[in-house]
């Protein structure tokens, strides 16, 4: 339990950035930053033999700070460096975004017009700047749902090429658990045509029109977050309170099994089973009226309320919901997050000695029915999501 709490305190998700007033990335900034590592590579012996490490980006030089990719196996004044990859926590990254920095540091360091990261489950365009025929720039987040994988800023400038096309350079921040694990400055000698730039910008501008999926707000400060409520019951295209079995089929496809269970005199139970979830409905005796009673998600195929997902870390989930109002009882292995069960909206946590945990959130609908979200964790990973109304 103590290990889990320490992990929660030390590695929480960062709150989303506000629209940033940071500067747009420029070619000169990229070039200057990369040049410092070129100079370092000139005076430092690589840890490998670059002649035996030729890649698509050039000869790979391995150093304790990261890697340099150049057009020759021996560094000289004439060597052209194509890319620089930073992996050491001891080095200063571009705009002081360092290895280990959380996502908010990256987003706040650069210009952005998309604070909520509106887009699709796969990506969110941060900005597009079209100054053609002089230059064009864009920024984009690439993700797997709530799991941000990379943040990229690109710059296409004509002046820097001496009129021979446009630069195709930029920086990519690789993210693991919403923290920077690598910084890659790429394309330092790449050139593309105006037609290519127009195609890239057209794709980015189309992406900026996508606004169907957002990053869920998270915070170190649980008091800054809202309690679990009715607005959380619409997720992944599913309206928990109103969805019917036929609508579930339209949304999720044909179930692996679809069974009726006799529960008279109370009516019937209908259970639709999918590979990653199970939906349980309560119907009247005539089987003409019913409602979804329980949704159980037990595999990585469907996001639940606040986009929680099978395999999410305990810390990432904890920091999506309100907390901090109650006390932690170490002896009992429990924590009151907010409210009080039976007296209105509530949240509570239970911690096991085997790195397991349970989070429970609940509230009461206007018609008196109680809604409960139960999240089960094993080894600090979410392994079951249960949502039910009674």
FENMOQUI-V403699 format. One record per pair of residues at least 24 apart in sequence whose ideal C-beta (glycine too) atoms are under 8 Angstrom apart, sorted by the first residue. I is the first residue (numbers start at 1). J is the second residue. If there is no record, write none. Layout:
i:j
I:J
I:J
//
This chain:
i:j
1:330
1:333
1:351
1:352
1:353
1:357
2:330
3:355
4:314
4:351
4:355
4:357
4:380
5:328
5:351
7:313
7:314
7:315
7:380
8:314
8:315
8:318
11:177
11:179
11:313
11:315
12:218
12:220
12:315
12:316
12:318
12:319
13:102
13:103
13:178
13:218
13:315
13:316
13:319
13:320
14:102
14:103
14:104
14:105
14:178
14:218
14:220
15:104
15:217
15:218
15:219
15:220
15:224
16:104
16:107
16:115
16:116
16:117
16:215
16:217
16:218
17:103
17:104
17:107
17:108
17:112
17:115
18:108
18:115
19:112
19:113
19:114
19:115
20:107
20:108
20:109
20:110
20:111
20:112
20:115
21:111
22:95
22:108
22:109
22:110
22:111
22:112
23:110
23:111
24:110
24:111
24:127
24:129
24:137
25:110
25:111
25:137
25:139
25:153
25:154
25:155
25:170
25:171
26:137
26:155
26:157
27:155
27:157
27:160
27:167
27:169
28:160
29:94
30:94
30:155
30:169
30:170
30:171
30:185
30:188
31:160
31:188
33:84
33:94
33:185
34:81
34:84
34:185
34:188
37:65
37:66
37:68
37:81
37:84
37:86
38:68
38:79
38:81
38:84
40:65
41:68
41:70
41:75
41:81
42:75
50:74
57:82
57:83
57:186
58:82
58:83
64:88
65:90
65:91
66:91
66:182
66:183
71:189
80:188
80:189
81:188
81:189
82:186
82:187
82:188
82:189
82:190
83:184
83:185
83:186
83:187
83:188
84:184
84:185
84:188
85:182
85:183
85:184
85:185
86:182
86:183
86:184
87:181
87:182
87:183
93:180
93:183
94:171
94:183
94:185
97:173
97:180
97:183
98:180
99:180
99:181
99:182
99:183
100:179
100:180
101:179
101:180
102:178
102:179
102:180
103:148
103:151
103:175
103:178
103:179
105:180
106:151
106:173
106:175
106:180
107:151
110:139
110:153
111:139
112:139
114:208
116:214
116:215
117:141
117:143
117:214
117:215
118:210
118:211
118:212
118:213
118:214
119:207
119:210
119:211
119:212
119:213
119:214
120:207
120:210
120:212
120:213
121:145
121:213
123:207
123:210
124:207
124:210
124:213
124:215
125:204
125:205
125:207
125:208
125:210
126:151
126:153
128:201
128:204
128:205
128:208
130:201
130:205
132:194
132:197
132:198
132:201
133:158
133:194
134:158
134:159
135:159
135:166
136:166
136:197
136:200
136:201
138:200
138:201
138:204
140:204
140:207
145:303
145:307
145:309
146:215
146:216
146:303
146:307
146:309
146:312
146:316
148:175
148:178
148:215
149:174
149:175
150:174
150:175
151:175
154:200
156:192
156:197
156:200
161:191
164:191
165:191
165:192
165:193
165:194
166:191
166:192
166:193
166:194
166:196
166:197
167:191
168:192
168:196
177:313
177:316
178:316
216:306
216:307
216:320
217:320
218:316
218:319
218:320
219:319
220:319
221:324
222:318
222:319
222:321
222:322
222:323
222:324
222:325
222:337
222:338
223:322
223:323
223:324
223:325
225:319
225:320
225:321
225:322
225:323
226:322
227:321
227:322
227:338
227:339
227:345
227:347
227:361
227:363
228:305
228:306
228:321
228:322
228:345
228:347
228:361
228:362
228:363
228:373
229:345
229:363
230:363
230:365
230:371
232:305
232:306
232:373
233:305
233:371
233:387
235:303
235:304
235:305
235:306
235:307
236:302
236:303
236:304
238:295
240:292
240:295
240:387
240:389
241:291
241:292
241:365
241:389
242:291
243:292
244:290
245:270
245:272
245:279
245:281
245:290
248:272
248:279
252:277
252:302
260:287
269:293
274:301
275:299
275:301
276:300
276:301
276:302
276:310
277:301
277:302
291:389
292:389
293:388
293:389
293:390
294:386
294:387
294:388
294:389
295:385
295:386
295:387
295:388
296:384
296:385
296:386
297:384
297:385
297:386
298:383
298:384
298:385
304:373
304:385
304:387
305:373
305:387
308:375
308:382
308:385
309:382
309:385
310:382
310:383
310:384
310:385
311:381
311:382
311:383
312:381
312:382
313:380
313:381
313:382
314:357
314:377
314:380
314:381
314:382
315:380
317:359
317:375
317:377
317:382
318:349
318:359
321:347
321:359
321:361
322:347
323:347
337:361
355:379
355:380
365:389
//
